[in-house]
Amino acid sequence: MKVQVISNSGGQLPLPMLDSKWGLTREKVFPLSVGKEYTVHAITALKEVFWYYLLDERDLPYPVWYPSPLFRVSDGSLPAHWVVNHTANAMTQDRVGSSLITFKEWANDPSFYERLVEGEPGTVAVFRNERDMSA
């Protein structure tokens, strides 16, 4: 899946998405290049919109999530090997948690992203392989 940046400004986000405790303010400038196309590595839903995980302009070795209103979908096809999973929040009694659409190693492992950010070699290798397949 590919998306193209139409805005990198919090000023373009819908009012219900703004939340200062999340850093989502009208003044926020996201490290994205307007007009550039990015590969989506995972999709989640929060605050009633999709969020796309992608490699941004900071050149981090892991994808970061961004709200979908900042983008136009340029290629909506999903890789055939992606799966959907939902993880309940163990801290609450309700079923609120997180849903994720991505490759199975990430979707089926609640600690995958944390290990990726921490640079765990096996997890990094899995992500690099997936990234290279979707390039």
C-alpha contacts under 8 A as a table, 3 or more apart, distances in Angstrom:
res1	aa1	res2	aa2	distance
1	M	39	T	5.98
1	M	40	V	5.49
1	M	41	H	7.90
1	M	73	V	7.94
1	M	74	S	7.87
1	M	75	D	5.34
1	M	76	G	5.15
1	M	77	S	5.25
1	M	78	L	5.33
1	M	79	P	7.33
2	K	37	E	6.50
2	K	38	Y	5.59
2	K	39	T	4.63
2	K	40	V	5.77
2	K	73	V	6.25
2	K	74	S	5.51
2	K	75	D	4.85
2	K	76	G	6.58
3	V	37	E	5.48
3	V	38	Y	5.42
3	V	39	T	6.58
3	V	40	V	7.05
3	V	71	F	5.91
3	V	72	R	5.55
3	V	73	V	4.38
3	V	74	S	5.06
3	V	75	D	6.70
4	Q	34	V	7.68
4	Q	35	G	5.90
4	Q	36	K	5.50
4	Q	37	E	4.17
4	Q	38	Y	6.21
4	Q	71	F	5.32
4	Q	72	R	5.17
4	Q	73	V	6.28
4	Q	74	S	6.16
5	V	8	N	7.01
5	V	32	L	7.13
5	V	33	S	6.65
5	V	34	V	4.88
5	V	35	G	5.14
5	V	36	K	5.75
5	V	37	E	6.55
5	V	38	Y	7.91
5	V	70	L	5.91
5	V	71	F	4.48
5	V	72	R	6.42
6	I	34	V	5.59
6	I	35	G	6.08
6	I	70	L	5.68
6	I	71	F	5.18
6	I	72	R	6.43
7	S	12	Q	6.81
7	S	34	V	5.72
7	S	70	L	5.08
7	S	71	F	6.96
8	N	29	V	5.70
8	N	30	F	5.02
8	N	31	P	7.12
8	N	32	L	5.79
8	N	33	S	7.01
8	N	34	V	6.37
8	N	70	L	6.30
9	S	12	Q	5.74
9	S	13	L	7.55
9	S	26	R	7.12
9	S	27	E	7.06
9	S	28	K	5.83
9	S	29	V	4.73
9	S	30	F	6.24
9	S	70	L	7.76
10	G	13	L	5.30
10	G	18	L	7.80
10	G	24	L	6.32
10	G	25	T	5.55
10	G	26	R	4.43
10	G	27	E	5.87
10	G	28	K	4.77
10	G	29	V	6.21
10	G	30	F	7.60
11	G	25	T	7.15
11	G	26	R	3.97
11	G	27	E	6.31
11	G	28	K	7.33
12	Q	26	R	7.44
12	Q	69	P	7.73
12	Q	70	L	7.32
13	L	17	M	6.49
13	L	18	L	7.06
13	L	26	R	7.61
13	L	69	P	6.28
13	L	70	L	7.20
14	P	17	M	5.61
14	P	18	L	7.15
14	P	69	P	7.74
15	L	18	L	5.53
16	P	47	K	7.71
17	M	24	L	7.23
17	M	47	K	6.26
18	L	24	L	4.94
18	L	25	T	5.45
18	L	26	R	7.36
19	D	22	W	5.51
19	D	23	G	6.43
19	D	24	L	4.97
19	D	25	T	6.28
20	S	23	G	4.74
20	S	24	L	5.36
20	S	25	T	5.70
21	K	24	L	7.46
23	G	28	K	7.14
24	L	28	K	6.30
25	T	28	K	5.29
31	P	56	D	6.21
31	P	57	E	5.46
31	P	58	R	6.70
32	L	36	K	7.86
32	L	56	D	5.86
32	L	57	E	5.75
33	S	36	K	5.51
33	S	57	E	7.32
37	E	74	S	7.77
38	Y	54	L	6.71
38	Y	55	L	7.44
39	T	54	L	6.21
39	T	55	L	7.68
39	T	134	S	7.42
39	T	135	A	7.40
40	V	43	I	7.40
40	V	52	Y	5.96
40	V	53	Y	5.72
40	V	54	L	5.11
41	H	52	Y	7.36
41	H	53	Y	5.44
41	H	54	L	5.70
41	H	63	P	7.10
41	H	102	T	6.57
41	H	131	R	7.39
42	A	52	Y	6.03
42	A	53	Y	5.09
42	A	54	L	7.56
42	A	100	L	6.90
42	A	101	I	5.62
42	A	102	T	4.58
42	A	103	F	7.68
43	I	50	F	6.53
43	I	51	W	5.69
43	I	52	Y	4.86
43	I	53	Y	6.22
43	I	100	L	5.76
43	I	101	I	5.08
43	I	102	T	6.61
44	T	50	F	5.65
44	T	51	W	5.29
44	T	52	Y	6.77
44	T	98	S	7.26
44	T	99	S	5.66
44	T	100	L	4.74
44	T	101	I	6.40
45	A	48	E	6.59
45	A	49	V	5.56
45	A	50	F	4.39
45	A	51	W	5.84
45	A	98	S	7.48
45	A	99	S	6.57
45	A	100	L	7.58
46	L	49	V	5.66
46	L	50	F	6.43
46	L	51	W	7.06
49	V	67	P	7.01
49	V	68	S	6.65
49	V	69	P	7.95
50	F	67	P	6.27
50	F	68	S	5.42
51	W	65	W	5.79
51	W	66	Y	5.16
51	W	67	P	4.39
51	W	68	S	5.26
52	Y	64	V	7.82
52	Y	65	W	5.13
52	Y	66	Y	5.29
52	Y	67	P	6.44
52	Y	68	S	6.38
53	Y	63	P	5.24
53	Y	64	V	4.93
53	Y	65	W	4.04
53	Y	66	Y	6.39
54	L	62	Y	7.95
54	L	63	P	4.44
54	L	64	V	5.47
54	L	65	W	6.39
54	L	66	Y	7.75
55	L	58	R	7.93
55	L	59	D	6.85
55	L	60	L	6.85
55	L	61	P	7.64
55	L	62	Y	6.50
55	L	63	P	4.48
55	L	64	V	6.34
56	D	59	D	6.26
56	D	60	L	7.35
56	D	63	P	7.16
56	D	64	V	7.11
60	L	63	P	7.22
61	P	117	V	7.77
62	Y	116	L	6.58
62	Y	117	V	6.19
62	Y	127	F	7.99
66	Y	70	L	7.63
67	P	70	L	6.15
68	S	71	F	5.47
68	S	72	R	7.88
69	P	72	R	7.71
73	V	76	G	6.00
78	L	82	W	7.11
79	P	82	W	5.65
81	H	103	F	6.28
81	H	104	K	7.56
82	W	101	I	6.55
82	W	102	T	4.80
82	W	103	F	4.34
82	W	104	K	6.25
83	V	101	I	5.62
83	V	102	T	5.67
83	V	103	F	5.96
83	V	104	K	5.78
83	V	107	A	6.75
84	V	99	S	7.17
84	V	100	L	5.73
84	V	101	I	4.51
84	V	102	T	6.77
84	V	107	A	6.57
85	N	99	S	5.61
85	N	100	L	5.46
85	N	101	I	6.66
85	N	107	A	5.67
85	N	108	N	6.46
86	H	97	G	7.00
86	H	98	S	5.60
86	H	99	S	4.20
86	H	100	L	6.40
87	T	97	G	5.48
87	T	98	S	5.38
87	T	99	S	6.40
87	T	110	P	7.15
88	A	94	D	7.91
88	A	95	R	5.38
88	A	96	V	5.79
88	A	97	G	4.18
88	A	98	S	6.58
89	N	92	T	5.82
89	N	93	Q	7.98
89	N	94	D	7.82
89	N	95	R	6.91
89	N	96	V	6.05
89	N	97	G	4.47
89	N	98	S	7.50
90	A	93	Q	7.45
92	T	95	R	7.73
92	T	96	V	7.70
100	L	107	A	5.78
101	I	107	A	6.43
102	T	106	W	6.61
102	T	107	A	5.70
103	F	106	W	5.82
103	F	107	A	6.08
103	F	130	E	7.81
104	K	107	A	4.92
104	K	108	N	5.58
105	E	108	N	5.71
105	E	109	D	6.22
105	E	112	F	7.39
105	E	126	V	7.85
106	W	109	D	5.37
106	W	110	P	7.35
106	W	112	F	5.41
106	W	113	Y	6.97
107	A	110	P	7.29
109	D	112	F	5.38
110	P	113	Y	7.39
111	S	114	E	5.35
111	S	115	R	6.27
112	F	115	R	5.27
112	F	116	L	6.12
112	F	123	T	6.87
113	Y	116	L	4.89
113	Y	117	V	6.16
114	E	117	V	5.23
114	E	118	E	6.18
115	R	118	E	4.96
115	R	119	G	6.15
115	R	120	E	5.38
115	R	123	T	6.43
116	L	119	G	5.09
116	L	120	E	5.94
116	L	123	T	5.54
116	L	124	V	5.53
116	L	127	F	7.73
117	V	120	E	7.83
119	G	123	T	7.43
119	G	124	V	6.13
120	E	123	T	5.52
120	E	124	V	6.04
121	P	124	V	5.07
121	P	125	A	6.10
122	G	125	A	5.11
122	G	126	V	6.36
123	T	126	V	5.12
123	T	127	F	6.31
124	V	127	F	5.13
124	V	128	R	6.04
125	A	128	R	5.07
125	A	129	N	6.14
126	V	129	N	5.26
126	V	130	E	6.34
127	F	130	E	5.04
127	F	131	R	5.97
128	R	131	R	4.94
128	R	132	D	6.00
129	N	132	D	5.19
129	N	133	M	6.26
130	E	133	M	5.14
130	E	134	S	6.44
131	R	134	S	5.32
131	R	135	A	6.22
132	D	135	A	5.20
